[in-house]
Amino acid sequence: MSDLHQDIKQLIIDALGLEDISTHDIGNDQTLFGEGLGLDSVDALELGLAIQKRYGIKIDADAKDTRNHFTSVDSLAAFVSARQVA
Amino acid sequence: MSWIDLEHLLLDAHPQRAVAHAPAFSHAALQERARCVAAALQQRGVTRLAVHLEDAAELAIALFAAWRAGVAVLLPSDLQAQTRQRWAGHVDLWLTDLPGDTRLDQLNADPLPPASLDLDQCSLSLCTSGSSGEPKLIEKRLRQLANEVSTLERLWGADLGDACIIGSVAAQHIYGLLFRVLWPLCAGRSFVRQQLPFPEDLQRASREHESFAWVASPALLKRMGDNLDWSHLSAVRRVFSSGGALPADAAASLHQRLGQWPSEILGSSETGGIAWRQGDTLWRAFDDVSLSQNADGALRIESPYLPSGHVEQTADAVRFLEDGHFELLGRLDRIVKLEEKRISLPLLEQALATHDWVSEARLAVVRGNRASLGALVVLSASGVHALRNQGRRALTQALRQHLVPYCEALALPRRWRLLSHLPLNAQGKLPQALIETLLVSPRTHVPDLVAQEQHDDEWRLELIVPLDLAHLPGHFPGTPILPGVVQVDWAMNLSQRLMDLPPRFAGMEVLKFQKLVRPGDRISLTLRFDPERSKLHFAYRNGEAACSSGRILLVNADA
């Protein structure tokens, strides 16, 4: 697991105030929203803010499907890496 | 026994009509005394009188005297210095049991003649704490009080018959005043003079009367034990309860012991009686009270017990059923909004309490990046078992799952604090602000110290391992145990508080861990310092069983 993956998992836990969950409990490809971790759309909004702030990146408000980046830790890590390079 | 309207109680004298016992007191005597006191009040030029009298018969004399004399009456809820200071400007004379104030027997003059009382001129003011905590005055005209006692008699007069009225509540508040004093006076029932807050006194008073009824509150009714003579007490004509919600199990226990359900009265100082229920979760309004809801769903009251034309808006959320019965959903300040969704905290608390693992629960909003709910949960015995054998996460997940049918996903509590009991304040309440504080505070790192004693150079401590100890989850999430390193840490920290020890940890020896220590365990810890070798001996035991022991080498900071 990359540092970025680990970092994002900790960010999810901290930003959403999740109790009794450690980074080990979140799988890289686990669905974060809906079933999965049981997070909802408001969590997705919160996480969006936290990701942008933490990594100094912007989610393109005009692009379609930006929320697809939030499917899993894998997709978030890919998104953050791509943005940081850009 | 015949009814006399409240405003006509000072008209004709009825020497055969009993008002109170020990000493016996008749209606004729009450009437005579009230007219004498009325004359004395007029002679002294009193226009505003504060009354605080323990004896309900004396209170009755004072009230009727004031009304007969055209004097405004204030009934302060207590006589604390702050209360007196607050109302000092509203009062010419304090008529109380306290030394330094005027006593009732000091007020004497040739009696004023008998007369009817004016329903709209006579009044009294009650003090209440108000929902903001700031005391306020509530004025009641005699008409409002007369309307209410008439309703009570229509509902329950026949049942009560000639029962002597025995009260566990003060007559100084609206409920006690109406039920213990004014209603019996009009109905011709006698009452016990003193407030009897203890079950044993209530029983003794009950034995002295062939027929009796209780005017009580949950404070007493939920604390009546097996020490009482229930077969005798079951002769009670009716058990009234008001002032707060009577827990369902207390009501059921009374039903089982007395063969009747308590009659609960819903009301407040502002509104007087609103509704009643008996062995039911649903309330029904008193006949002449008319109820509705505002846009927020809060109960609105129009009632002949309120000043005419006044509509009282409460903060109690309510749901009406077709037959006119209604359900109280809790105070509106306990209905919160999360992301525009309205959530009733009491409803979810009740739902949580139906889970086998939960004995009580309180919820509050936890404000973080997003607002969510947090839960204070008092675990039942099976809940503690589940925590110890499945772990905290499995427990909270199961409780969240249990709530799924009751609310939207966003209302599922995200933060949990597991407690052995709710930290109620002196009034038996848990203010919302305190729930919030407890939920925001980090989980504890230290044991609950329940006892400590010293024998020579040895200390013996009794500890309870908190259910919610912060050290527990990460270790063995499925079966939380108290880590050995934490046991060593506690031994060091506790002994450093009790004894004068070198501060620095320099090693351990002969460590033995023999038995697991788990959340909720009550354990003993013995501590002894051997100054020669500079070693702290510690041993944890659970009952007879040794849990762990060892020696900790301590050295000075500069060593």
HADDOCK unambig.tbl for C-alpha pairs under 7 A between the chains (distance, minus, plus):
assign (segid A and resid 15 and name CA) (segid B and resid 369 and name CA) 6.89 0.50 0.50
assign (segid A and resid 18 and name CA) (segid B and resid 414 and name CA) 6.81 0.50 0.50
assign (segid A and resid 19 and name CA) (segid B and resid 414 and name CA) 6.92 0.50 0.50
assign (segid A and resid 19 and name CA) (segid B and resid 415 and name CA) 6.31 0.50 0.50
assign (segid A and resid 20 and name CA) (segid B and resid 393 and name CA) 5.55 0.50 0.50
assign (segid A and resid 20 and name CA) (segid B and resid 473 and name CA) 7.00 0.50 0.50
assign (segid A and resid 46 and name CA) (segid B and resid 369 and name CA) 6.99 0.50 0.50
